[in-house]
Amino acid sequence: MQSRRDFYRIGSYMLGGLMSFGLSIPGVAYVLDPLRRKSGSGTTQELVRLSELEEGVPRSFPIVDERRDAWVKYPREPVGTVWLVRQPEGSASPVVAFTAACPHLGCPISLAAEGRSFTCHCHQAKFDLEGKPLNLVAPRGMDALKVELTGGDDPGVVVHFQRFRTQTKEPTPLV
């Protein structure tokens, strides 16, 4: 026969175990939450109106977005830069966009002094205004980004920004 003391002891163990299990569920969910999230494949932003771009003159624009790592959400801040070049009338795309990160080692790409090419000052990689390499420093040309035009008479230029893996022959998006 079970005494009252044994009954309370066993009951308190069972109640304590049940409460511990119930309290551990949020902790387990917190730890496993990053595994359930889908990673972003980039950001989409309207940067400028088409009429504000001069044909054949490259312009850089910062990409501002919220970043999120496993558990922390950061405020809106610059996450990259893109180069936009308006193309001549009749071209397949009215605007081309490139990331401003060099495909060699990810250093920033800037406009060369003469304004007719791009250069990476880290290792002297050079690119033409179509993003093609002009020397053998970078393993590939500048990484092109998807561009869309929105609106009617004066459309906005929308760029789908993403980062790419460096030191590869083919552009490989980072996830």
Sequence and secondary structure as in RCSB ss.txt:
>XXXX:A:sequence
MQSRRDFYRIGSYMLGGLMSFGLSIPGVAYVLDPLRRKSGSGTTQELVRLSELEEGVPRSFPIVDERRDAWVKYP
REPVGTVWLVRQPEGSASPVVAFTAACPHLGCPISLAAEGRSFTCHCHQAKFDLEGKPLNLVAPRGMDALKVELT
GGDDPGVVVHFQRFRTQTKEPTPLV
>XXXX:A:secstr
   HHHHHHHHHHHHHHHHHHHHHHHHHHHHHHHHHS     EEEEEEEGGGS BT  EEEEEEE  B SS B  
SEEEEEEEEEE  TT SSSEEEEESB TTT  BEEE TTSSEEEETTTTEEEETTS BSSSSSSS   EEEEEEE
SSSS EEEEEE  B SS SS  B  
